[in-house]
Amino acid sequence: MCQHQPQCPSADAVDREAAALVAFHPEQGWGLLCNGVVIFDDTGDLLPDGRIVPVHRCVYGWAA
């Protein structure tokens, strides 16, 4: 549960990636957000319930 004030967006929120970063492993290409979402360098996400959010932003100038 998020202890930040104001509280971070939930994993189901549209702005879920605005949650606070609680673990970051750039050498492995991922980070963990306060709401349980794992974010990846390629802009894909893994939600706490196991759902996958595919790449959803431009990476290196190419539209995904």
Backbone as JSON Lines, residues from 0, in Angstrom:
{"i":0,"aa":"M","n":[0.84,-1.19,0.0],"ca":[0.0,0.0,0.0],"c":[0.88,1.25,0.0]}
{"i":1,"aa":"C","n":[0.52,2.21,-0.79],"ca":[1.29,3.44,-0.92],"c":[1.2,4.29,0.34]}
{"i":2,"aa":"Q","n":[2.34,4.74,0.81],"ca":[2.41,5.61,1.99],"c":[2.69,7.07,1.61]}
{"i":3,"aa":"H","n":[2.79,7.36,0.31],"ca":[3.1,8.72,-0.14],"c":[1.88,9.63,-0.02]}
{"i":4,"aa":"Q","n":[2.15,10.92,0.17],"ca":[1.09,11.93,0.21],"c":[1.43,13.0,-0.81]}
{"i":5,"aa":"P","n":[0.62,13.24,-1.81],"ca":[-0.61,12.52,-2.11],"c":[-0.28,11.1,-2.56]}
{"i":6,"aa":"Q","n":[-1.25,10.22,-2.43],"ca":[-1.06,8.81,-2.76],"c":[-0.77,8.62,-4.24]}
{"i":7,"aa":"C","n":[0.08,7.69,-4.55],"ca":[0.44,7.39,-5.94],"c":[-0.76,6.78,-6.68]}
{"i":8,"aa":"P","n":[-0.8,6.93,-8.01],"ca":[-1.87,6.32,-8.79],"c":[-1.84,4.79,-8.65]}
{"i":9,"aa":"S","n":[-2.99,4.16,-8.72],"ca":[-3.06,2.71,-8.61],"c":[-2.53,2.07,-9.9]}
{"i":10,"aa":"A","n":[-2.31,0.77,-9.84],"ca":[-1.81,0.03,-11.0],"c":[-2.82,0.03,-12.14]}
{"i":11,"aa":"D","n":[-4.1,0.23,-11.85],"ca":[-5.13,0.25,-12.88],"c":[-5.39,1.64,-13.45]}
{"i":12,"aa":"A","n":[-4.79,2.66,-12.87],"ca":[-5.01,4.04,-13.32],"c":[-4.29,4.29,-14.65]}
{"i":13,"aa":"V","n":[-4.83,5.19,-15.43],"ca":[-4.22,5.56,-16.71],"c":[-2.81,6.12,-16.5]}
{"i":14,"aa":"D","n":[-2.63,6.86,-15.42],"ca":[-1.33,7.48,-15.13],"c":[-0.49,6.65,-14.15]}
{"i":15,"aa":"R","n":[-0.63,5.31,-14.19],"ca":[0.06,4.42,-13.25],"c":[1.57,4.62,-13.21]}
{"i":16,"aa":"E","n":[2.17,5.05,-14.32],"ca":[3.62,5.23,-14.37],"c":[4.09,6.47,-13.62]}
{"i":17,"aa":"A","n":[3.16,7.26,-13.09],"ca":[3.51,8.44,-12.3],"c":[3.79,8.07,-10.84]}
{"i":18,"aa":"A","n":[3.6,6.81,-10.48],"ca":[3.86,6.36,-9.11],"c":[5.37,6.46,-8.81]}
{"i":19,"aa":"A","n":[5.69,6.53,-7.54],"ca":[7.08,6.66,-7.11],"c":[7.88,5.4,-7.42]}
{"i":20,"aa":"L","n":[9.11,5.59,-7.84],"ca":[10.03,4.49,-8.12],"c":[10.61,4.0,-6.79]}
{"i":21,"aa":"V","n":[10.47,2.71,-6.5],"ca":[10.97,2.18,-5.23],"c":[12.17,1.26,-5.41]}
{"i":22,"aa":"A","n":[12.38,0.75,-6.61],"ca":[13.56,-0.05,-6.93],"c":[13.89,0.19,-8.39]}
{"i":23,"aa":"F","n":[15.2,0.31,-8.69],"ca":[15.61,0.61,-10.05],"c":[16.84,-0.22,-10.38]}
{"i":24,"aa":"H","n":[16.76,-0.96,-11.47],"ca":[17.87,-1.8,-11.92],"c":[18.16,-1.5,-13.39]}
{"i":25,"aa":"P","n":[18.81,-0.36,-13.66],"ca":[19.06,0.04,-15.05],"c":[19.93,-0.96,-15.8]}
{"i":26,"aa":"E","n":[20.79,-1.66,-15.09],"ca":[21.65,-2.65,-15.74],"c":[20.82,-3.83,-16.27]}
{"i":27,"aa":"Q","n":[19.63,-4.02,-15.7],"ca":[18.74,-5.09,-16.14],"c":[17.55,-4.55,-16.94]}
{"i":28,"aa":"G","n":[17.39,-3.22,-16.97],"ca":[16.36,-2.6,-17.8],"c":[14.98,-2.55,-17.19]}
{"i":29,"aa":"W","n":[14.87,-2.52,-15.84],"ca":[13.54,-2.47,-15.22],"c":[13.58,-1.71,-13.91]}
{"i":30,"aa":"G","n":[12.37,-1.3,-13.49],"ca":[12.19,-0.64,-12.21],"c":[10.84,-1.04,-11.62]}
{"i":31,"aa":"L","n":[10.72,-0.91,-10.3],"ca":[9.49,-1.24,-9.6],"c":[8.89,0.03,-9.05]}
{"i":32,"aa":"L","n":[7.61,0.26,-9.33],"ca":[6.91,1.43,-8.83],"c":[6.18,1.1,-7.53]}
{"i":33,"aa":"C","n":[5.85,2.12,-6.77],"ca":[5.16,1.99,-5.5],"c":[3.84,1.22,-5.61]}
{"i":34,"aa":"N","n":[3.18,1.3,-6.74],"ca":[1.89,0.65,-6.94],"c":[2.03,-0.81,-7.4]}
{"i":35,"aa":"G","n":[3.25,-1.33,-7.44],"ca":[3.48,-2.73,-7.81],"c":[3.71,-2.96,-9.28]}
{"i":36,"aa":"V","n":[3.69,-1.92,-10.09],"ca":[3.92,-2.05,-11.53],"c":[5.42,-2.14,-11.78]}
{"i":37,"aa":"V","n":[5.82,-3.1,-12.62],"ca":[7.2,-3.2,-13.07],"c":[7.26,-2.51,-14.43]}
{"i":38,"aa":"I","n":[8.14,-1.52,-14.54],"ca":[8.31,-0.8,-15.8],"c":[9.62,-1.25,-16.45]}
{"i":39,"aa":"F","n":[9.61,-1.32,-17.78],"ca":[10.78,-1.77,-18.52],"c":[11.29,-0.65,-19.42]}
{"i":40,"aa":"D","n":[12.58,-0.71,-19.74],"ca":[13.21,0.3,-20.59],"c":[12.51,0.47,-21.93]}
{"i":41,"aa":"D","n":[11.93,-0.59,-22.46],"ca":[11.26,-0.49,-23.76],"c":[9.87,0.1,-23.66]}
{"i":42,"aa":"T","n":[9.47,0.53,-22.47],"ca":[8.19,1.16,-22.11],"c":[7.05,0.18,-21.94]}
{"i":43,"aa":"G","n":[7.31,-1.1,-21.95],"ca":[6.28,-2.07,-21.59],"c":[6.15,-2.12,-20.07]}
{"i":44,"aa":"D","n":[5.02,-2.61,-19.59],"ca":[4.78,-2.72,-18.15],"c":[4.29,-4.12,-17.81]}
{"i":45,"aa":"L","n":[4.54,-4.52,-16.57],"ca":[3.97,-5.73,-16.02],"c":[3.18,-5.31,-14.79]}
{"i":46,"aa":"L","n":[1.87,-5.56,-14.82],"ca":[0.99,-5.15,-13.73],"c":[1.03,-6.19,-12.61]}
{"i":47,"aa":"P","n":[0.69,-5.79,-11.39],"ca":[0.76,-6.71,-10.25],"c":[-0.07,-7.98,-10.41]}
{"i":48,"aa":"D","n":[-1.13,-7.93,-11.2],"ca":[-1.97,-9.12,-11.38],"c":[-1.49,-10.01,-12.53]}
{"i":49,"aa":"G","n":[-0.33,-9.67,-13.12],"ca":[0.26,-10.48,-14.17],"c":[-0.06,-10.04,-15.58]}
{"i":50,"aa":"R","n":[-0.97,-9.06,-15.72],"ca":[-1.27,-8.56,-17.07],"c":[-0.06,-7.82,-17.62]}
{"i":51,"aa":"I","n":[0.08,-7.88,-18.93],"ca":[1.18,-7.21,-19.63],"c":[0.64,-6.02,-20.38]}
{"i":52,"aa":"V","n":[1.32,-4.89,-20.27],"ca":[1.01,-3.71,-21.06],"c":[2.12,-3.61,-22.1]}
{"i":53,"aa":"P","n":[1.81,-3.8,-23.39],"ca":[2.85,-3.78,-24.41],"c":[3.5,-2.4,-24.55]}
{"i":54,"aa":"V","n":[4.6,-2.37,-25.24],"ca":[5.31,-1.12,-25.53],"c":[4.3,-0.09,-26.01]}
{"i":55,"aa":"H","n":[4.33,1.12,-25.43],"ca":[3.28,2.08,-25.72],"c":[3.76,3.51,-25.94]}
{"i":56,"aa":"R","n":[5.04,3.7,-26.14],"ca":[5.57,5.03,-26.45],"c":[6.6,4.9,-27.55]}
{"i":57,"aa":"C","n":[6.93,6.02,-28.15],"ca":[7.99,6.02,-29.15],"c":[9.32,5.69,-28.49]}
{"i":58,"aa":"V","n":[10.06,4.8,-29.11],"ca":[11.38,4.43,-28.64],"c":[12.36,4.72,-29.77]}
{"i":59,"aa":"Y","n":[13.33,5.55,-29.51],"ca":[14.34,5.91,-30.5],"c":[13.74,6.42,-31.81]}
{"i":60,"aa":"G","n":[12.65,7.16,-31.68],"ca":[12.06,7.79,-32.84],"c":[11.09,6.93,-33.64]}
{"i":61,"aa":"W","n":[10.91,5.68,-33.23],"ca":[9.98,4.8,-33.93],"c":[8.72,4.65,-33.12]}
{"i":62,"aa":"A","n":[7.59,4.75,-33.79],"ca":[6.3,4.57,-33.1],"c":[6.08,3.09,-32.84]}
{"i":63,"aa":"A","n":[5.59,2.8,-31.66],"ca":[5.34,1.4,-31.3],"c":[3.93,0.99,-31.71]}
